[in-house]
Amino acid sequence: MLVFVTARTSAALYFVPAEVTESSIEADLGRVGRISVDFVPSGTAKQERPQCGKPVAVQAGSYVGAIDFEGEEGFSEVHATSATGEAKFTLSFGCGAVRSEGTGGHAPGARLTAHGPGGKFEFEGRKNSPSRPARFSATIEEKRGPMAIVRAVAVKAGPAAFDYDVPAGTATVSPPPPFDGAATFRRGRGKSTTWRGDLSVDFPGRADVRLAGPGSRASLVRAVQNTAHPFRLP
């Protein structure tokens, strides 16, 4: 089962084994909650229209039982005994992820990517040209027993938040909240690079994660990119 908690600039996804039938869902979310519900059909069908593709007829009804979720560090909380059943979210899940990108050559923009030790986090900054807005995103993955968690943030900022010179191999980023601080990338001789600074981010349920410093690595390339809003829901 997937629990997807989203806000305007952030999201948290919880993947957990569950007992799922045509009429029930039973899932233990550990210390963040529990979902135990039965589907009660209304006896009618309805048309669900996804963000992309054709409408689909599904059985209307509600899930009734216990729905409890308490996000870490108090970032979100839900306690309910029923929820409307719908398929629109599932049908639209991949619609907003379309992304086209060109790298290398004489592209006027840039993409800076950074990774933490052992893939602990991933950070990305991108601009389509020096005068265009800057976009920043970061994700972090966790494993908690049988549960997998992905936390993510994505924000837009003015051009000054991402300054770069790809031929010289230098870049500085200072994203807005929920990011804090700044970091600088420098390409040295050969394949050596440095990625230093006090840049950090508050993920939903996990605050103050450092995104630069010892053990992290980064790269800077020419790029032009168009990306849909990563957390837009139906």
N, C-alpha and C positions, 0 to 999 in steps of 0.2 A: 504494500500500500504506500501511496505517496501523499504526504501532507505538505501543502505548499502555502506558506504564509508570506504575503507580499505587501509592500508599501510603495510609495512613489519612487523612492530611490534605492530600495533594498528588498531582499527576499531571503527566505530560508526554506530549504527543502529537506524533508525527513523521509528516508526510504526504510521501511521496516517490513519484515515478514508478517503476513496476516492470513487468517482463515477467511476466505472469501467464497461465497456461493451466489447463486442468482438472487437470493433474498436476504442475505446477511453479510455483515463485516465484523470481524473480531480481531482487534489489534492491540498489543501491549506496547505503548510508547515509552516504557521505562519511567524515568523520573520526570518526563515532560507530559505524561498523560496516558489516556486510554480511550479507545473508541469501540463501542459494542452496540451495534444497531441492527434492526431488521427493516427491510423495505416493505412499506405498506402502499400498494398500488391504489390509484384513484379510480381505476377502471376505464380511463380514457388514454388516448395517445396524443402526443403533441409534437410539433415540428421544432427541432433544434437547428438553428442556423449558425454554423461555425464562422470564424473570421475569414476562412478561405474554404472553398469547396461548396457543394450543394447541401441544402437542408436534409436532415435525416429524421425520420419518425421514430420516437422513443416512447416507452411507457411512462406516463406521468405518475407521480406519487411522492412520498416522503420517507426518509429514514428516521426511525423512532428508537430511542434507547438512551445510551450515555455517550456524550461527546465532551471530553475533557482534555484541554491542552493548556499548559503553562510554560511559555517560552523561557529559556534561561535568561537570567539577569532581568526578568520582568519585561522583556520586549513585547510580549503579546500574551493574551489570555482569553480562552473561550470555554464556557460551560453552558451546554445546551442539552435538551432532551429530544430535539427533533431538528431536521434540516431537509430542505427541499431537494429532491433528487433531480439531477440534470446531467446531460451529457455534453453541454456546450464547452465546458473547460477541456475535457478530454479530446473532443473533436478539434479544438482550436490550439492545442498545446504547442504544435510546431509552426504555427502560422507566423508568429512575430519574430522568428529567428533568422529570416532571410538576410544574408550579408554578402555584399560584393566588395572585393578588394583588389587593388593592383599594387604591387610592390616592385621596388627596384627602378631601373631606368632613370628617367628625369622627373618622376613624380614630385610635385612641390610639397607634399605633405610628409608626415613622419609617423612612425609607430614605435613606441618604446615599450618593451615587455620586460618584466622582472619576475623571478621565481625564487621562492624561499628554499632553505635546506631541505632536501628530500621531497621537493614538491609541496612543501607546507602551505604555500600560498601562490597565487598568480596575480600580478598587477599589470594593467595595460593603460597607456596614455596614447592618444592619437589626435592628429589634426590633419585637415586636408590641404592647408597652406599656412604660412606664418600668420596671416591675418584672420584666419577662420577660428570659430570656437574650438575649444579643447574638450575632449571627452575622456573620462577616466572610469575604469572598472576594476574590481578586485573580487576574487573568490578564494575560499578556503574550504578544504574538505576534511572531514573527521570520520572516525569509526568508533562507535560506542557499542561494544558487544555486537549483536546482530544488526544494529541500526547504523545506516550511513547518513551523514548530514553534509549538505552543501550550503554555505552561506555566501551571499553575494551583495555587492553594492555597485551602483552605476550613477554617475553625475555628469553634468555639463557645466563648463566654465568659460570665461572669456579667454581671448588669445594669450594674455599675459601669464596664464597658469601653466603654460607649456612652452618653453623657449628651447629651440633646438638649432643645431647646425650639423646636418648629417655628414657632409664631406669632412668636417673637422672632427666628427665623432664625439660631440658634446650635447648635453641636454639637461635642463633643470625643470622639475615639476613641483607645483605647489597647489594641489587640488583643494576644493572647498569641502566643508563638512559633508558626510561624516569622516572625511579624511582630516588629518592634522599634520602640520609640519611640511617639510620639503625634502627633496632628494636630488642628487646630481649624478649624472652618468658621464663617464669619460672613457674613451677608447685609447689604449696605450699602444705600444709597439707590438707587432704580431697580432695575436689573438687576445691579448690581455685587456681587461676592462675593469673599471671600478664603479660601484653603485653604493653611494654613501649618503647619509643624512638622517634626520629624525622623523621621516615620514611614517605615519601610522594610520590605522583606520578602525572605526567602531563597526564591526559586523553586527547584525541582529543576533543577540544572544551571546556575543563574544566581543568584548570591547578591547581597545588599545592593543591591536596586533601590529607589531613592527613590520614594515615593508622594505626596509633597506638595512644595510650593515653586513657584518661578518656572515659568511656562508651563503648569502644571496648572490644571484647573478642576473645580468641584464643584457639587453641588446637593443640597438637602434638601427632602423632601416627606413628608406624612403617608402611612402605608402599613400594611397588615397582610398577612402573607405566610406561606405554608406551602411548604416546599421539601424534597424528598427529598435524601438524601446524594448529592452530585454524583459521587463516585468509587466507589460501591458496584458491585462486579462480581458476575457470576453465581457 
